[in-house]
Amino acid sequence: MSRRTSPVIPGFGLTLGYTLVYLSLVVLIPLGAMFIHAAQLSWAEFWAIISAPRVLAALKLSFSAAFVAALINGIIGTLLAWTLVRYTFPGRKVIEAMIDLPFALPTAVAGIALTALYAPSGLVGQFATDLGFKIAYTPIGITLALTFVTLPFVVRTLQPVLADIPREVEEAAACLGAKPLQVFRYVLLPALLPAWLTGFSLAFARGVGEYGSVIFIAGNMPMKTEILPLLIMVKLDQYDYHGATAIGVLMLVVSFILLLLINLLQRQIAKP
Amino acid sequence: MSSTTLTLATRANASRRGNKLGRRLLIISAWLVFVLFLLLPLLIVLSEALKQGLGTFFSAIFEADALAALQLTLLAVGISVPLNLVFGVAAAWCVSKYEFRGKSILVTLIDLPFSVSPVIAGLVYVLLFGAQGFIGPWLREHDIQIIFALPGIVLATIFVTVPFVTRELIPLMQQQGTQEEEAARLLGANGWQMFWHVTLPNIKWGLIYGVVLCTARAMGEFGAVSVVSGHIRGYTNTLPLHVEILYNEYNHVAAFSVASLLLLLALFILLLKQWSESRINRLKANAGEE
């Protein structure tokens, strides 16, 4: 793969300039406006908003549900990626194509479909009712919706990496006497982990911010099943712009710190 | 054949045989995930929509507010996707063809909207253009409506779909390198000729793939649009918002009917995606041979 900078190819100034102007107008300046708006609040005011029990409850719910959903996807996604890359079986192409359904399907549609399935009287939900627990209108339902909308992330980041590992490497390890678990631990895991973490963090970031698919299945009870993005919505409906802004900033900062940590972890692993 | 080779061969075979059971289990569980998690939601949408027959289904879709919502959705997609397409090509061009300082920061900034909640994407525009916003009063003086109107919906849609095209193009363009463009230049092509005749045919399928993903998200965006739309029926309601309104009015059959329209669009998008992806893979295979 050759990559070098070429003075022969024109358009550097034009494309870089356009990219910067467009990105500033559409993304950076509006996001900056939110931080400027937040800066109008004093620390005490800001703290009072974000330390309210209702906000803390939503914060905990949003981040933990997104974390668990990303983790579930880490397992299911690895399994799916492995099966799709390594085996040929009837229906492989259909599954392969349909993995991306959660990305193509509008989140509101996913939301009402999952609610219809997992509500206490729904097709799947009634079994849960028989067993004595509820899926929809509880944190379980929220996690389920997040798992659905973020399903493709881990699969899609792992697939190309898995396809690039030659089978011979595993066979060589087996020939040298490694047990299947050892092959996994010492041969596959190191190669897969960076991509796995990328998929995990993409799913996590999306899960924290997800709104459309969650609000239908969540039940939206304050303190119990209210997610952070919904709380921003609630504040906006009450014309409480300061509240909405403070929560928005809180969300971005916490997400940013967590993603940074994952990134650092990834670098740590990539080092030999 | 020496005995060592034989043992090695047996060991390799044993490891493969041991995998057989695991392989079957994995394939079955992949099928289970597919049926329970992907197929079932899809079927429930269709079955709920058709619960009261085709008549109710079609009357829900051809109802005036639903058609207005469809029109608005198509309009928003029609404006935001081409804008992001041009941006995507420009951004991928400068990132993949040149080396410059701060490039990785630029790439991070381009990807930023993926890690920002759609609700925040809507919120920032309300803070900027809303009645209480930074330029809200000025806009009101000049009678320009952005929030609770089409421009706000388009802006919010653009925000959440900014990275799609660039993300697909950067790896493709990096892999293709700059040799063909250099050759075109040396043979006397000017910048635009080089772009139209060399670069564009090379990145065509990646571009289509990115646009398909971008369209899917733009069409279905809910959170961001919900904040800036104001939910005025027949005026600022997009299709996903219309689904929400119908659902919250306990008009479930109508909600699922409109939802199944979106579902069919999504399936069509998946088909397009599959098709462009197979073309990209062919391109990559060709590039690998050279």
Interface residues (C-beta under 8 A of the other chain):
Chain A: M1 S2 R3 R4 T5 S6 V8 I9 P10 G11 F12 L14 T15 L16 Y18 T19 L20 Y22 L23 V26 V27 L28 I29 P30 L31 A33 M34 I36 H37 I76 L79 L80 W82 T83 L84 R86 Y87 F89 G91 V94 I95 A97 M98 I99 D100 L101 P102 F103 A104 L105 P106 T107 A108 V109 A110 I112 A113 L114 A116 L117 L123 V124 F148 L151 E170 E171 A174 C175 G177 P180 V183 L202 A205 R206 V208 G209 E210 Y211 G212 F216 L228 P229 L230 I232 M233 L236 Y239 Y241 A244 T245 G248 M251 L252 S255 F256 L259
Chain B: L8 R11 A12 A14 S15 G18 N19 R23 L26 I27 S29 A30 W31 V33 F34 L36 F37 L38 L39 L40 P41 L42 I44 V45 E48 F87 A90 A91 W93 C94 K97 Y98 E99 F100 L106 L109 I110 L112 P113 F114 S115 V116 S117 P118 V119 I120 L123 V124 Y125 V126 L127 L128 G130 Q132 G133 F134 L155 I158 F159 V162 Q174 Q175 G177 T178 Q179 E181 E182 R185 L186 G191 M194 F195 L213 A216 R217 M219 G220 E221 F222 G223 S226 V227 L239 P240 L241 V243 E244 Y247 A255 F256 A259 L262 L263 A266 L267 I269 L270 L271 K273 Q274
